[in-house]
Amino acid sequence: MKWSGFLIGALAGAATAAYMAKKRPGMFAWASSAAGNTMTGFSKRAMGAMLSRKFGSDASHDVSPKHSSVSAKESGNAWGQIEMLLNSDPSVKDQVEDIKSEAKTH
């Protein structure tokens, strides 16, 4: 792709966004929210894929974010999973211990 085509497309997109924000603010707010949710979904899937490659295929099922209505048992299972991940990498465990010791001094 040529830079000129990229710049023209970027300018056209910015002009369209400015026009939509001025003429139909509700629609612009909805579109920007939808785009943000889409990007969040992409980033969560990418993070899950990265962790599944690092820790094995079973980790990808436990990486999904928990909703606020989780039970105490599910929360305990999540903390157990975090502890297992920390114990699997000694350098990360050392960093966590450093952070915990610094937090106690503040």
Phi, psi and omega in degrees: 000137178280151179297325182295319177295320178296314181294320178296317178297319178296317178295318179296319178295317179295319179295318178296317179297317179296319179297314181294322180295327181280315186278319183225080184296327179295317179292322178295318179297317178297315182296318180292324176294317179296319178295320178296317178296322178296315180295323177297317178298318178298316183293323178293320178293321178295319178296318178297319178295320180295316180292325179292327176289324183284316188250002180106167186289337181288334183292334184293335180283332183266358184275341184300143183293145180269143178278165184291348182264027180286150179278170179296324180294316179295322178295319177297320177296322179295317178294325175297320178295318178297316179297321178298318178296319179295319181289340181283342181230107184298326181293322177293320179298319178297319179295320178296318178297321177297316180296318179297320180292323177292324181293327180289333181279345183270000000 
